[in-house]
Amino acid sequence: MRVVLAGYNVDKEVIDELKRHSPDRDDVTPETLSASYARISRDPRPADELRRLARREVERVRRSNQAIIFKMGHHSVAEHAVFNFDIIGVSRLALEEIEKFRLCSYTEKSQRYIKLGDDFVIPAEIRMAGLERAFVRTVREQNSLYHSLYEKLKPYLYNKYGELAGNPKNHPLLEGWAKEDARYVVSLATEGQVGLTINARNLEFLIRRFAAKRLEELRRLNEQICALAREVAPSVILFIEATDFDARTQEELEDATRPLFVAQGTAGQRRVPRRPAGEGEEAVALAGATADGDDKILAALLHTSTRSPYSLCLKRVRWLTPDQKKEIIKTALRHMEFFDFPPREFEYADLTFSLLVSASCFAQLKRHRMATLTSQDYDPALGVTTPPTIEAVGAGRDFRELIARTNETYTALLPKAGPAATYVLTNAHRRRVLLKVNVRELYHVSRLREDPSAQWEIREAAGRMSELARKEMPLSCMLLGGKDRYPALYQKIFGKLPKTTPFSGPK
């Protein structure tokens, strides 16, 4: 056996410095990795020799990449080329679009941990519509209230949690809670930044999708990303133009479905009666689940552990007693630590949740990219989420009045600025979300988002999802819970503590 470290990410400024002190060369590109690895399937020579050859023949490598990836259709070859982007000074609204892509890595500036200033994006659409003054006035009012709320929330939390406040090490935690709740009032235009790591296949997909976006900010961002990537690796990023599929599908779906909410009456068309937006809706509701989900997971476990076909495994599961079923699930989970996922067989049962969440909560939810997550646009008619602490410090009236003024500005912007009017809405404004997770992914959501360190709104939502899941699939979901609760949950089921806890580390 021989293992070779073929490459690793290096800061581009280091690469530029190295190039300045070396003769001109054109092989400083990830394209050589893509091409040499593509040859592995048909060339018997060792991979490191193929890489050496590729570095000597860069132009040939580029032609090879184009042929293999785009003519032969082996797009996975492009995944060997990886890029890192610093994306700085983009809006919170744009960050939501950037982070929709599943197979990428993101680290975003947190509004929970960093105190905000007065930085925000002024959308080109609003400038062109001549509405910049109203937009800027509203956003600055929001930012002013943010700072006022922070100054009120900080002493309130120090006083409420006096025992924690007594130890200076806990001050960043308490101040983080103050920032966390104050940020509900800031706009989706607030500037942020993100570190993005993405392979060439997914980058091309992002570029093509963004080329079809209606927001000018996303199209300008797209032009910069595309230019930088193609300068370094032109052969692995080719299909970059907006397609009708990306540009037209959503708008045509909206046109096609709009008549479904109009009824034909004797007086002509009329709106189908509907209750006011958000009225009577549960913040978290179970919209659907795999029938007999526990049995499906048990059958999958039997299928992996025996030589029987799945159909026979499912029949055998249905003959088992409840205690026998529980014992098999316990066997599958017995050695699981708080940082482990359940076995992959737990992916054979799904749960779909209908959620009504604020932008603050959605900022956490969107990170679960292995789930299926779709959403409606933010809608002032759905109301806002108000942190209880804002009422507790006597700022509820100021908060509600500012939300009302924000909604007025949004209404004024919408006819001329279209989707760009959304920038003025706040982190408190809500949207409807549909979230589908398999049981294995729900464990990840639960561990991370039910923990006390999680943002309070998503902690409540995750707790409710776990509660609904346990009712639907009590066996498979028996160990759902935050990291802090895991030792107690494990002890209740197995009669002993796990080997590792979030507090003690390995024994």
C-alpha positions in Angstrom: 0.0 0.0 0.0 1.1 3.5 -0.8 -0.8 6.7 0.1 0.2 10.1 -1.4 -1.0 13.5 -0.3 -1.8 14.8 -3.8 -2.7 18.4 -2.7 -4.5 20.5 -0.2 -6.0 24.0 0.1 -3.5 26.8 0.2 -4.3 30.5 0.7 -4.2 32.2 -2.7 -2.0 34.9 -1.4 0.6 32.2 -0.5 0.3 30.8 -4.0 0.8 34.3 -5.6 3.9 34.9 -3.4 5.3 31.5 -4.5 4.6 32.3 -8.1 6.4 35.7 -7.8 9.6 34.0 -6.7 9.6 31.3 -9.4 9.8 31.1 -13.2 6.5 31.6 -15.1 4.4 28.5 -15.1 0.9 27.6 -16.1 0.4 24.4 -14.1 -0.8 26.2 -10.9 -4.4 25.1 -11.5 -6.7 22.4 -10.0 -7.5 21.4 -13.6 -4.4 19.1 -13.5 -5.9 17.1 -10.6 -9.3 16.7 -12.4 -7.6 15.5 -15.6 -5.1 13.1 -14.0 -7.8 11.5 -11.8 -10.0 11.2 -14.8 -7.3 9.1 -16.4 -7.2 6.6 -13.5 -10.1 4.6 -14.9 -8.4 3.8 -18.2 -4.6 4.3 -17.6 -2.7 1.7 -15.5 0.0 4.1 -14.4 0.1 5.2 -10.8 -1.9 8.3 -9.9 1.1 10.4 -8.9 2.8 9.7 -12.3 -0.4 10.8 -14.0 -0.4 14.0 -12.0 3.2 14.7 -13.0 2.3 14.2 -16.6 -0.7 16.4 -16.4 1.4 19.3 -14.9 3.6 19.1 -18.0 0.7 19.3 -20.5 -1.7 21.9 -19.2 -3.3 22.8 -22.5 -3.8 19.1 -23.3 -5.2 18.7 -19.8 -7.8 21.4 -20.5 -8.9 19.8 -23.7 -9.1 16.5 -21.9 -11.3 17.9 -19.2 -13.7 19.5 -21.6 -14.0 16.2 -23.5 -14.4 14.0 -20.5 -16.7 16.2 -18.5 -18.8 17.8 -21.1 -18.8 15.5 -24.1 -18.6 12.1 -22.3 -20.8 13.4 -19.4 -18.5 12.4 -16.5 -19.2 15.5 -14.4 -17.9 14.0 -11.2 -14.4 14.6 -12.6 -14.9 18.4 -12.0 -15.4 17.7 -8.3 -11.7 17.2 -7.9 -11.2 20.9 -8.5 -12.0 22.8 -5.3 -12.3 26.6 -4.8 -12.4 28.8 -1.7 -14.1 32.2 -1.9 -14.2 35.1 0.6 -17.6 36.6 0.0 -17.7 40.0 1.8 -20.2 42.8 2.1 -23.2 40.9 0.8 -26.7 41.2 2.2 -28.3 38.7 4.6 -30.9 38.1 1.9 -28.1 37.1 -0.6 -26.5 34.8 1.9 -29.7 32.8 2.1 -29.5 32.2 -1.6 -25.7 31.4 -1.5 -26.2 28.8 1.2 -29.0 26.9 -0.6 -26.4 24.7 -2.4 -26.1 21.4 -0.6 -22.7 20.0 -1.4 -20.6 23.0 -0.3 -19.1 24.3 3.0 -20.0 27.6 4.5 -19.0 29.6 7.5 -21.0 32.8 7.9 -20.5 35.9 10.0 -22.8 35.4 13.0 -25.3 38.1 14.1 -25.5 36.1 17.4 -21.8 36.5 18.3 -20.8 39.8 16.5 -22.2 43.1 17.5 -23.5 44.8 14.3 -22.7 48.3 13.2 -24.7 50.2 10.6 -23.6 48.4 7.4 -26.2 47.5 4.9 -26.7 46.9 1.1 -28.8 49.4 -0.9 -30.2 47.3 -3.7 -29.8 48.6 -7.2 -33.5 48.0 -7.9 -34.4 50.4 -5.1 -32.0 53.1 -6.3 -33.3 52.8 -9.9 -36.9 53.1 -8.6 -36.0 56.4 -6.9 -36.9 54.9 -3.5 -33.5 55.0 -1.8 -34.4 57.7 0.7 -37.4 55.8 2.2 -35.4 52.5 2.3 -32.3 54.0 4.0 -34.4 55.9 6.5 -36.2 52.7 7.5 -33.1 50.6 7.7 -31.3 53.2 9.8 -34.3 53.3 12.2 -34.0 49.5 12.5 -30.3 49.7 13.2 -30.8 52.5 15.8 -33.4 50.3 17.7 -31.0 47.4 17.5 -28.3 49.3 19.4 -30.9 50.6 21.9 -32.3 47.0 22.5 -28.8 45.6 23.0 -28.0 48.2 25.7 -31.3 47.4 27.5 -31.0 43.6 27.1 -27.5 43.3 28.3 -28.1 44.5 31.9 -31.4 42.7 32.0 -29.8 39.4 31.2 -26.9 40.1 33.6 -29.5 40.7 36.3 -31.8 37.7 35.4 -28.9 35.3 35.3 -26.9 36.7 38.2 -25.2 33.4 39.0 -23.8 33.2 35.5 -22.9 36.8 35.5 -20.9 36.4 38.6 -18.2 34.6 36.6 -16.6 36.9 33.9 -16.1 33.9 31.7 -19.8 33.8 31.1 -20.1 37.5 30.1 -19.6 36.7 26.3 -22.5 34.2 26.6 -24.9 36.7 28.2 -23.8 39.4 25.8 -24.4 36.9 22.9 -27.9 36.4 24.1 -28.5 40.1 24.1 -27.2 40.4 20.5 -29.2 37.3 19.5 -32.5 39.0 20.5 -31.7 42.5 19.5 -30.9 41.4 15.9 -34.6 40.5 15.3 -35.1 44.1 14.4 -32.4 44.5 11.8 -33.1 44.1 8.1 -32.3 41.5 5.5 -30.2 44.2 3.8 -27.6 44.0 6.7 -24.2 43.2 5.4 -22.5 39.9 6.2 -19.7 37.7 4.9 -19.2 34.0 4.3 -16.3 31.7 3.6 -17.4 29.3 0.8 -15.6 26.1 -0.2 -17.1 24.5 -3.4 -16.0 22.1 -6.0 -16.1 23.0 -9.7 -19.2 20.9 -10.5 -21.2 22.6 -7.8 -19.7 26.0 -8.7 -20.8 25.7 -12.3 -24.3 24.8 -11.0 -24.3 27.9 -8.7 -23.2 30.2 -11.5 -25.8 28.9 -13.9 -28.6 29.3 -11.2 -27.4 32.8 -10.2 -27.4 33.9 -13.8 -31.2 33.5 -13.8 -31.8 35.3 -10.4 -34.0 38.3 -10.4 -32.0 40.2 -7.8 -29.3 42.4 -9.2 -27.0 41.8 -6.2 -26.9 38.1 -7.0 -26.2 38.6 -10.6 -23.3 41.0 -9.8 -21.9 38.5 -7.3 -22.2 35.8 -9.9 -20.2 37.7 -12.4 -17.3 38.2 -10.0 -17.3 34.5 -8.9 -17.4 33.3 -12.4 -14.6 35.5 -13.6 -12.3 34.5 -10.8 -12.9 30.8 -11.2 -12.6 30.7 -15.0 -9.3 32.6 -14.8 -7.8 29.8 -12.8 -9.7 26.8 -14.2 -11.5 27.5 -17.5 -11.9 23.9 -18.6 -14.0 22.7 -15.7 -16.6 25.6 -15.7 -18.3 25.9 -19.1 -22.1 25.8 -18.8 -22.7 29.2 -17.2 -25.6 30.8 -19.1 -29.0 31.0 -17.5 -31.4 28.3 -18.8 -35.1 28.6 -19.3 -35.5 25.9 -16.6 -33.8 28.1 -14.0 -35.1 31.4 -15.3 -38.7 30.7 -16.1 -39.9 27.6 -14.2 -40.8 29.3 -10.9 -42.6 32.2 -12.5 -44.6 29.9 -14.7 -45.5 27.8 -11.8 -46.8 30.8 -10.0 -48.9 31.8 -13.0 -50.2 28.2 -13.4 -51.2 27.8 -9.7 -52.7 31.3 -9.1 -56.1 30.3 -10.7 -56.4 27.4 -8.2 -57.2 30.0 -5.5 -59.9 31.7 -7.6 -63.4 30.2 -7.8 -65.9 30.8 -10.6 -69.2 32.2 -9.4 -72.3 33.8 -10.9 -70.8 37.2 -10.4 -67.6 36.2 -12.2 -64.3 35.3 -10.6 -63.9 35.6 -6.8 -61.2 34.8 -4.3 -61.5 31.5 -2.6 -62.2 32.4 1.0 -59.1 31.9 3.2 -58.4 32.7 6.8 -55.9 35.5 7.4 -52.3 34.6 6.8 -50.8 32.8 9.8 -54.0 32.7 11.8 -54.5 29.4 13.6 -51.3 27.9 12.1 -49.0 25.9 14.3 -45.4 27.1 14.3 -44.5 23.4 13.8 -46.8 20.8 12.4 -46.2 17.3 11.1 -47.3 17.4 7.5 -46.5 13.8 6.6 -44.5 10.7 7.6 -43.5 7.3 6.2 -46.2 4.9 7.1 -45.0 2.3 9.7 -41.7 4.1 9.8 -40.4 2.1 12.7 -41.1 -1.1 10.9 -39.4 0.1 7.7 -36.2 1.0 9.7 -36.3 -2.4 11.5 -36.7 -4.2 8.1 -33.7 -2.3 6.7 -31.6 -3.3 9.8 -32.7 -7.0 9.3 -31.8 -6.7 5.6 -28.3 -5.5 6.3 -27.8 -8.1 9.0 -29.1 -11.2 7.3 -29.2 -12.7 3.8 -32.9 -12.3 3.4 -34.7 -10.1 0.7 -36.2 -6.9 2.0 -39.8 -8.1 1.4 -39.2 -11.1 3.7 -37.5 -8.9 6.3 -40.5 -6.6 6.4 -42.9 -9.5 6.9 -40.7 -10.9 9.7 -40.7 -7.5 11.4 -44.5 -7.5 11.5 -44.5 -10.8 13.3 -42.3 -9.4 16.1 -43.6 -8.4 19.5 -43.2 -4.7 20.6 -40.5 -5.8 23.0 -38.6 -7.7 20.3 -38.8 -4.6 18.0 -37.5 -2.4 20.8 -34.6 -4.7 21.5 -33.4 -4.6 17.9 -33.5 -0.8 17.8 -31.7 -0.7 21.2 -29.0 -3.0 19.8 -28.6 -0.6 16.8 -28.2 2.4 19.2 -26.4 0.8 22.2 -22.9 2.0 21.3 -23.9 5.4 20.0 -22.3 8.5 21.6 -23.7 12.0 21.5 -21.5 12.8 18.4 -22.6 9.7 16.4 -25.3 9.4 13.9 -27.6 6.3 14.0 -26.9 3.7 11.3 -27.7 4.6 7.7 -30.8 2.3 7.8 -32.5 5.1 9.8 -32.7 7.0 6.5 -35.5 4.7 5.2 -38.2 6.6 7.1 -39.0 10.3 6.5 -40.9 13.0 8.3 -42.2 16.2 6.7 -42.8 19.3 8.9 -44.7 22.4 8.1 -43.0 25.4 9.8 -43.8 29.1 10.3 -40.4 30.7 11.3 -38.7 34.1 11.5 -35.7 35.0 9.4 -33.6 34.6 12.5 -34.8 31.0 12.9 -34.4 30.3 9.2 -30.8 31.4 9.3 -30.1 28.3 11.5 -32.5 26.0 9.7 -31.0 26.5 6.3 -27.7 25.0 7.5 -29.2 21.5 7.4 -28.5 21.0 3.8 -28.9 17.3 3.7 -32.6 17.8 4.5 -35.1 18.8 1.8 -36.0 22.5 2.6 -38.3 24.6 0.5 -39.9 27.9 1.5 -42.2 30.7 0.5 -41.1 34.3 0.3 -41.1 36.4 3.5 -44.6 37.8 4.0 -45.4 40.7 6.3 -49.0 39.3 6.5 -47.6 36.4 8.5 -46.6 38.7 11.3 -43.4 38.7 13.2 -41.7 36.8 15.9 -41.0 38.9 19.0 -38.4 37.7 21.5 -39.9 37.6 25.0 -36.9 39.5 26.3 -37.9 42.6 24.2 -41.3 42.7 26.0 -39.5 42.1 29.3 -37.3 45.2 29.0 -40.3 47.3 28.1 -39.3 47.8 24.5 -42.3 45.8 22.9 -44.1 49.0 21.9 -41.0 50.4 20.2 -40.5 47.1 18.4 -44.1 46.9 17.2 -44.1 50.5 16.0 -40.9 50.0 14.0 -42.3 46.8 12.4 -45.4 48.7 11.4 -43.2 51.4 9.8 -41.1 48.7 8.1 -44.3 47.1 6.6 -45.4 50.5 5.3 -42.0 51.0 3.6 -42.2 47.4 2.2 -45.7 48.2 0.7 -44.4 51.4 -0.8 -41.3 49.6 -2.4 -43.1 46.5 -3.7 -44.8 48.0 -6.8 -41.6 49.5 -8.2 -38.8 47.4 -6.7 -40.5 44.0 -6.9 -38.6 41.2 -5.0 -36.0 43.7 -3.9 -38.6 45.1 -1.4 -37.8 42.1 0.7 -34.5 43.7 1.7 -36.2 46.1 4.1 -37.9 43.3 6.1 -36.4 42.3 9.4 -35.1 39.1 11.0 -38.4 39.0 12.9 -40.5 38.7 9.7 -41.7 35.2 9.0 -42.1 32.8 6.1 -43.6 29.3 5.6 -41.2 26.5 5.3 -41.5 22.8 4.3 -38.8 20.6 5.8 -38.4 16.9 5.0 -35.9 14.9 7.0 -35.1 11.2 7.4 -34.9 10.0 10.9 -31.1 9.9 10.8 -30.9 13.5 9.8 -33.5 14.4 12.4 -31.0 13.1 15.0 -28.5 15.6 13.7 -31.0 18.5 13.9 -32.1 17.5 17.3 -28.6 17.1 18.8 -27.5 20.5 17.5 -30.6 22.6 17.8 -32.2 21.3 21.0 -29.0 22.0 22.9 -29.0 25.0 25.3 -26.3 26.7 23.2 -28.7 26.8 20.2 -30.7 29.9 19.2 -33.9 29.9 21.3 -36.5 30.0 18.5 -35.0 27.0 16.5 -34.5 25.2 19.9 -38.2 25.4 20.4 -38.9 24.3 16.9 -36.5 21.4 17.0 -38.0 20.3 20.4 -41.5 20.3 18.9 -40.3 18.3 15.8 -38.7 15.7 18.1 -41.9 15.5 20.1 -44.0 14.9 17.0 -41.5 12.4 15.7 -41.4 10.3 18.9 -45.2 10.0 18.7 -45.0 8.9 15.1 -42.0 6.6 15.4 -41.4 6.0 19.1 -38.7 3.3 18.7 -36.5 4.9 16.1 -36.7 8.3 17.7 -36.2 7.2 21.3 -32.8 9.0 21.7 -33.7 12.3 20.1 -32.6 15.3 22.2 -29.9 17.9 22.6 -26.3 17.1 23.4 -26.9 18.2 27.0 -29.8 15.7 27.5 -28.1 12.8 25.8 -26.5 11.2 28.9 -29.9 11.2 30.8 -31.7 9.9 27.8 -29.2 7.1 27.3 -29.2 6.2 31.0 -33.0 6.0 31.0 -33.0 3.5 28.1 -29.9 1.5 28.8 -29.6 1.9 32.6 -26.1 3.3 32.4 -24.3 6.4 31.1 -22.6 6.4 27.7 -18.9 6.2 27.6 -18.6 9.8 26.4 -20.6 12.8 27.5 -20.4 16.4 26.3 -19.2 17.4 29.7 -16.7 14.7 30.7 -15.2 13.6 27.4 -14.0 10.0 26.9 -13.7 7.9 30.1 
